[in-house]
Amino acid sequence: MKKQVVYTDRAPAPVGPYNQAIWGGDTLYISGQIGIDPQTDELVTGDVLREVNQVMNNLKAILAEAGLTLNRVVKTTIYITDLSRFTEVNEIYGSYFGESAPARDCIEVSRLPKNAHIKIAMVAVKDD
């Protein structure tokens, strides 16, 4: 199986020894994204809901670079610093998927990079 890096400047550049995404065969593994605006390289501030939208836009940009859309996502992992905000986060997250929601884990964590409130990783697959 060949490993191939996926990169777009429409999502934040990696800040460590990792890539935005990696193709492993027909499966795309997208590294966890936080709400960094790729235009300013700064975390969007003010509200966890603004962060969720930015995270999802970052993920969509990486998927697009790989030639995929959200309907090809089979698994997500959500890391959130305050699980009491889950209902609000879930509403926005769900609006991106509609009826084609993937499998998901949601984990409360004590802290995320840049003091973000949310981080989401994805796994997607190619069309048959």
ABEGO torsion letter per residue (X at the ends): XBBBBBBBAABBBBABBBBABBBBEABBBBBBBBBBBAAAGBBBBGBAAAAAAAAAAAAAAAAAAAGBBAAABABBBBBBABAAAAAAAAAAAAAAAEAABBBBBBBBBABBBGGBABBBBBBBBBBX
